[in-house]
Amino acid sequence: MHEYCLKAWVTGRVQGVGFRAASREQALKEALTGHARNLSDGRVEVLLCGERSAVDRVVRWLWQGPPASRVTHVECEKVDATPPNTFELS
């Protein structure tokens, strides 16, 4: 079965507020793999791979983020990626 992978770019106050770690926690709750990484332009890139309904639930969470964050936009794109074995922070 080919897993569903989605890449999301999250804009707002999302660096230095625990966004990546909280994204990882949400993804692991949903049994997803992928990554969360800070980008040089201040956004966070999140790759989510797994069951589509679980990916959709985490994407909805990305619009809120952890309490200290302030998300202003989430841009998503379905990607053909080889799903990683874990959820990595970088």
C-alpha atoms as a printed R data frame, in Angstrom:
   type eleno elety resid chain resno      x      y      z
1  ATOM     1    CA   MET     A     1  0.000  0.000  0.000
2  ATOM     2    CA   HIS     A     2  1.335  3.404 -0.964
3  ATOM     3    CA   GLU     A     3  1.272  5.780  1.968
4  ATOM     4    CA   TYR     A     4 -0.205  9.250  1.698
5  ATOM     5    CA   CYS     A     5  2.386 12.010  2.212
6  ATOM     6    CA   LEU     A     6  1.688 15.696  2.605
7  ATOM     7    CA   LYS     A     7  4.113 18.559  3.069
8  ATOM     8    CA   ALA     A     8  2.940 21.612  5.009
9  ATOM     9    CA   TRP     A     9  4.619 24.989  5.391
10 ATOM    10    CA   VAL     A    10  3.498 26.796  8.528
11 ATOM    11    CA   THR     A    11  3.805 30.587  8.764
12 ATOM    12    CA   GLY     A    12  3.571 32.813 11.833
13 ATOM    13    CA   ARG     A    13  5.300 32.738 15.203
14 ATOM    14    CA   VAL     A    14  6.320 29.096 14.855
15 ATOM    15    CA   GLN     A    15 10.047 29.045 15.627
16 ATOM    16    CA   GLY     A    16 11.369 29.090 19.177
17 ATOM    17    CA   VAL     A    17  7.966 28.185 20.645
18 ATOM    18    CA   GLY     A    18  8.170 24.366 20.657
19 ATOM    19    CA   PHE     A    19  6.272 24.015 17.373
20 ATOM    20    CA   ARG     A    20  8.437 21.243 15.916
21 ATOM    21    CA   ALA     A    21  8.373 19.122 19.088
22 ATOM    22    CA   ALA     A    22  4.614 19.574 19.446
23 ATOM    23    CA   SER     A    23  4.129 18.669 15.758
24 ATOM    24    CA   ARG     A    24  6.149 15.489 16.330
25 ATOM    25    CA   GLU     A    25  4.010 14.641 19.370
26 ATOM    26    CA   GLN     A    26  0.801 15.070 17.337
27 ATOM    27    CA   ALA     A    27  2.176 13.010 14.434
28 ATOM    28    CA   LEU     A    28  3.293 10.168 16.712
29 ATOM    29    CA   LYS     A    29 -0.160 10.095 18.372
30 ATOM    30    CA   GLU     A    30 -1.579  9.452 14.907
31 ATOM    31    CA   ALA     A    31  1.123  6.864 14.003
32 ATOM    32    CA   LEU     A    32  2.541  9.117 11.269
33 ATOM    33    CA   THR     A    33  6.127  9.451 10.109
34 ATOM    34    CA   GLY     A    34  7.842 12.451  8.574
35 ATOM    35    CA   HIS     A    35  9.778 15.461  9.798
36 ATOM    36    CA   ALA     A    36  9.513 18.990 11.145
37 ATOM    37    CA   ARG     A    37 12.262 21.466 10.360
38 ATOM    38    CA   ASN     A    38 12.817 25.180 10.749
39 ATOM    39    CA   LEU     A    39 13.299 27.073  7.498
40 ATOM    40    CA   SER     A    40 15.571 30.100  7.119
41 ATOM    41    CA   ASP     A    41 12.572 32.305  6.220
42 ATOM    42    CA   GLY     A    42 10.965 31.732  9.644
43 ATOM    43    CA   ARG     A    43  8.482 29.055  8.595
44 ATOM    44    CA   VAL     A    44  8.351 25.441  9.735
45 ATOM    45    CA   GLU     A    45  8.156 22.655  7.145
46 ATOM    46    CA   VAL     A    46  6.268 19.541  8.247
47 ATOM    47    CA   LEU     A    47  6.174 16.281  6.277
48 ATOM    48    CA   LEU     A    48  3.395 13.894  7.312
49 ATOM    49    CA   CYS     A    49  3.124 10.349  5.947
50 ATOM    50    CA   GLY     A    50  0.555  7.722  6.832
51 ATOM    51    CA   GLU     A    51 -3.184  7.208  6.759
52 ATOM    52    CA   ARG     A    52 -4.883 10.127  5.016
53 ATOM    53    CA   SER     A    53 -7.471 10.764  7.746
54 ATOM    54    CA   ALA     A    54 -4.672 10.883 10.358
55 ATOM    55    CA   VAL     A    55 -2.657 13.283  8.173
56 ATOM    56    CA   ASP     A    56 -5.750 15.500  7.847
57 ATOM    57    CA   ARG     A    57 -6.222 15.573 11.645
58 ATOM    58    CA   VAL     A    58 -2.628 16.704 12.192
59 ATOM    59    CA   VAL     A    59 -2.950 19.348  9.450
60 ATOM    60    CA   ARG     A    60 -5.996 20.754 11.283
61 ATOM    61    CA   TRP     A    61 -3.885 20.840 14.459
62 ATOM    62    CA   LEU     A    62 -1.097 22.709 12.596
63 ATOM    63    CA   TRP     A    63 -3.465 25.665 12.196
64 ATOM    64    CA   GLN     A    64 -3.513 25.967 16.017
65 ATOM    65    CA   GLY     A    65 -0.097 24.734 17.072
66 ATOM    66    CA   PRO     A    66  1.149 24.745 20.653
67 ATOM    67    CA   PRO     A    67 -0.023 27.502 23.051
68 ATOM    68    CA   ALA     A    68  3.004 29.813 22.555
69 ATOM    69    CA   SER     A    69  2.720 29.805 18.758
70 ATOM    70    CA   ARG     A    70  0.641 32.075 16.542
71 ATOM    71    CA   VAL     A    71 -0.076 30.434 13.187
72 ATOM    72    CA   THR     A    72 -1.091 32.791 10.385
73 ATOM    73    CA   HIS     A    73 -1.051 30.402  7.407
74 ATOM    74    CA   VAL     A    74 -0.610 26.752  6.504
75 ATOM    75    CA   GLU     A    75  0.154 25.824  2.885
76 ATOM    76    CA   CYS     A    76 -0.126 22.134  1.988
77 ATOM    77    CA   GLU     A    77  0.936 20.064 -0.990
78 ATOM    78    CA   LYS     A    78  0.577 16.331 -1.596
79 ATOM    79    CA   VAL     A    79  4.007 14.895 -2.329
80 ATOM    80    CA   ASP     A    80  5.411 11.630 -3.620
81 ATOM    81    CA   ALA     A    81  7.943 10.899 -0.924
82 ATOM    82    CA   THR     A    82  9.488  7.780  0.463
83 ATOM    83    CA   PRO     A    83  7.981  7.722  3.945
84 ATOM    84    CA   PRO     A    84 10.676  7.813  6.624
85 ATOM    85    CA   ASN     A    85 10.653  5.177  9.365
86 ATOM    86    CA   THR     A    86 10.300  7.741 12.146
87 ATOM    87    CA   PHE     A    87  9.336 11.352 12.737
88 ATOM    88    CA   GLU     A    88 12.488 13.459 12.770
89 ATOM    89    CA   LEU     A    89 13.214 16.951 14.005
90 ATOM    90    CA   SER     A    90 15.865 19.003 12.245
